[in-house]
Amino acid sequence: MREFETEIKTDDGIMDVFVCHPEQDGPHPAVILYKDAPGMREELRDMARRLGTVGYTVLLPNMYYRTGREGQYGFDPLQIREDEKQLARMYEVMNTLSNARVVDDTKAMLDYIDQCDAAAPGPIGCVGYCMSGQFVMSVGAAFPDRFGAIAAYHGVKIITDQPDSPHLVANKIKAEVYLGFASDDPHVPAEELAAMPGAMQSAGVNHTIEIYPETEHGFVFPLRAVYKKPAAERHWETMLALFDRQLRRH
């Protein structure tokens, strides 16, 4: 496995990105991993590495680069569940992002992928966790000819009452979409979850929606108290099967 940090120029500055890929048998299909709200940390890099080891060139962007690099966000990811001020700061930083900003950042990453010798030509995959559920759907709609596979786990704000709600542009998505939700998730309202199948069907999205029983928001992350290993392993199984179907057939 080869891994390194790179810097990608965007319209708003310089975005630092963790990249990893196998050393042999390349180039490999590219996958962008969009993070959750607590920000860059070793737990996420380990997830990128696991994905990379099975034959992908993985980009893990610091989506908070407008605020700062890892460790410069103004909150400690390890303290957000014990300290209300830390949690409030996390939400403050999270709210600096928007679907439009992430689409712009993704354009810069696609340009990087096009010049990356380790990235194979052809469709790209993406996976988003928690806050990034909305973002992976938005980039899939913005770049329908680039993304062949989209996965989201305990993803939020896929259906909202805002004008930039991802479900309003889902008809533009050409990728196969997998949406995995926790059975107990206050961040995904019951009415949103109930509306999801109809929204995807009416948009003509090739999709799968799965609810993981007896799980809570964040169940895929090994260092969280809500981690559920069987469900987390199924998340890997479903994601890798999706990427294998859609990214390796070309």
ROSEKOL-820655 format. One record per residue (C-alpha): chain; z, x, y. Coordinates in steps of 0.2 Angstrom, whole numbers, always signed. Each point is the difference from the previous one (the first is absolute). Layout:
% ROSEKOL-820655
   cadena      pz      px      py
        A       Z       X       Y
...
END
This chain:
% ROSEKOL-820655
   cadena      pz      px      py
        A      +0      +0      +0
        A      -5      +6     +17
        A     +10      -7     +15
        A      +0      +4     +19
        A      +3      -7     +17
        A     -15      -3     +11
        A      -2      -7     +18
        A     -13     -13      +4
        A      -5      -4     +18
        A      +1     -18      +5
        A      -3     -10     +16
        A     +19      +2      +3
        A      +4     +17      -5
        A      +2     +11     -15
        A      +5      -8     -16
        A      +8     +11     -13
        A      -5      -5     -18
        A      +6      +6     -17
        A     -14      +3     -12
        A      +0      +3     -19
        A     -13      +1     -14
        A      -2      +8     -17
        A      -6     +17      +0
        A     -13      -3     -14
        A     -15     -11      -3
        A      -2      -5     +18
        A      -5      -7     +11
        A     +10     -16      -3
        A      +0     -18      +7
        A     +10      -1     +16
        A     +15     -11      +3
        A     +10      -3     +15
        A     +19      -4      -2
        A      +7     -10     +15
        A     +18      +1      +0
        A     +15     -11      +3
        A     +11      -2     +15
        A     +13     +14      -3
        A     -14     +13      +3
        A      -5     +17      -7
        A     +11      +7     -13
        A      +0     +10     -17
        A      +1     -17     -10
        A     -17      -5      +7
        A      -8     +17      -3
        A      +6      -1     -18
        A      -9     -16      -2
        A     -16      +7      +8
        A      +2     +15     -13
        A      +1     -12     -14
        A     -16      -9      +5
        A      -8     +16      +3
        A      +4      +7     -17
        A     -11     -13      -9
        A     -15      +5     +10
        A      +0      -6     +18
        A      -1      +9     +17
        A     +14      -8      +9
        A      +4      -1     +18
        A     +17      -5      +6
        A      +0      -2     +19
        A     +14      +1     +12
        A      -3     -17      +7
        A     +14      +3     +13
        A      -9     +16      +8
        A      +0      -9     +17
        A     +19      +1      -1
        A      +2     +17      -8
        A      -1     +10     -16
        A     +11      -3     -15
        A     +18      +2      +6
        A      -4      -4     +18
        A      -1     -19      -1
        A     +18      -3      +8
        A      +7      -7     -16
        A      +5      +7     -17
        A      -8      -9     -15
        A     +15      +3     -10
        A     +12      -9     +12
        A     -10     -15      +4
        A      +9     -11     -12
        A     +17      +5      +6
        A      -2      +2     +18
        A      -7     -15     +11
        A      -5     +11     +14
        A     -11     +11     -12
        A      -7     -16      -7
        A      -4      -7     +17
        A      -9     +17      +5
        A     -10      -1     -16
        A      -7     -17      +5
        A      -3      +6     +17
        A     -11     +14      -6
        A      -8     -11     -13
        A      -5     -13     +13
        A     -10     +14      +9
        A     -13      -3     -13
        A     -13     -14      -1
        A     -15      -4     -11
        A     -12      +6     +14
        A      +9     +17      +1
        A      +0      +3     -19
        A     -18      -5      -1
        A      -3     +13     +14
        A     +10     +13     -10
        A      -9      -4     -16
        A     -17      +3      +8
        A      +6     +18      +4
        A      +6      +2     -18
        A     -17      -7      -7
        A      -9     +14     +11
        A     +12     +13      -8
        A      -4      -7     -18
        A     -18      +2      +4
        A      +2     +18      +3
        A     +13      +4     -13
        A      -7     +10     -15
        A     +13      -7     -11
        A      -5     -18      +3
        A     -14      -7     -10
        A     -13     -11      +8
        A      +1     -19      -4
        A     +13     -13      +3
        A     +17      +3      +6
        A     +17      -7      -6
        A     +15      -4     +10
        A     +18      -6      -4
        A     +12      -7     +13
        A     +19      -2      -2
        A     +11     -13     +10
        A      -5      +1     +18
        A     -17      +6      -5
        A      -6     -15     -10
        A      -7      -7     +16
        A      -8     +17      +4
        A     -10      +3     -17
        A      -7     -18      +1
        A      -5      +4     +18
        A      -9     +16      -4
        A      -8      -8     -15
        A      -8     -13     +12
        A      -4     +13     +14
        A      -9     +12     -13
        A      -6     -11     -14
        A     -14     +12      -5
        A     +13     +14      -2
        A     +14      -7      -9
        A      -2      -6     -18
        A     +18      -3      -5
        A     +15      -6      +9
        A     +17      -1      -6
        A     +16      -6      +8
        A     +18      -1      -6
        A     +13     -11      +8
        A     -12      +0     +15
        A      +5     -10     +15
        A     -10     -10     +14
        A     -16      -2     -10
        A      +1     -18      +6
        A      +7      -3     +18
        A      -3     -12     +14
        A      -6     +15     +11
        A     -19      +2      +5
        A      -1     +16      -9
        A      +7      -7     -17
        A      -9      +9     -14
        A      -3     -16      -9
        A     -12      -5     +14
        A     -12     +14      -4
        A      +3      +1     -18
        A     -18      -7      -3
        A      -7     +16      +5
        A      +9     +10     -14
        A     -12      +5     -14
        A     +14     +10     -10
        A      +9      -6     -14
        A     +18      -5      +6
        A     +17      +1     -10
        A     +15      -7      +9
        A     +17      +2      -9
        A     +15      -9      +7
        A     +19      +0      -3
        A      +7     -16      -6
        A     +14      +2     +12
        A      -7      +6     +17
        A      +7      -6     +17
        A     -14     +10      +8
        A     -13     -11      -8
        A      +3     -19      +4
        A      -1     -12     -14
        A     -14     -10     +10
        A     -10     +16      +2
        A      +1      +4     -18
        A      -5     -18      -5
        A     -15      +1     +12
        A      -6     +17      -7
        A     -11      -6     -14
        A      -9     -13     +10
        A      -3     +12     +14
        A      -7     +13     -11
        A     -11     -13      -9
        A      -7      -8     +15
        A      -4     +17      +7
        A      -9      +4     -16
        A     +10     +16      -4
        A      +0      +7     -18
        A     +18      +0      -2
        A     +16      +0     -11
        A     +17      -6      +6
        A     +15      +4     -11
        A     +18      -4      +3
        A     +12     +12      -8
        A     +15      -9      -7
        A     +18      +5      +4
        A      -6     +12     +13
        A      +4      +3     +19
        A      -9      +7     +14
        A      -3     +19      -3
        A      +2      -1     -18
        A     -13     +14      -3
        A     +10     +14      +9
        A     +10     +10     -12
        A     +13      +5     +13
        A      +4     -18      +5
        A     +15     -10      -7
        A     -13     -14      -3
        A     -11     +11     -11
        A      -5      -8     -17
        A      -8     +12     -11
        A     -10     -12     -11
        A      -7      -9     +15
        A      -3     +17      +9
        A     -10      +6     -16
        A     -10     -16      +0
        A      -4      +3     +18
        A      -7     +17      -5
        A     -10      -8     -15
        A      -8     -13     +11
        A      -4     +12     +14
        A      -8     +13     -12
        A     -10     -13      -9
        A      -7      -7     +16
        A      -5     +17      +6
        A      -7      +5     -17
        A     -11     -16      +0
        A      -6      +1     +18
        A      +0     +19      +4
        A      -6      +8     -15
        A     -15     -11      -5
        A     -11      +8     +12
END
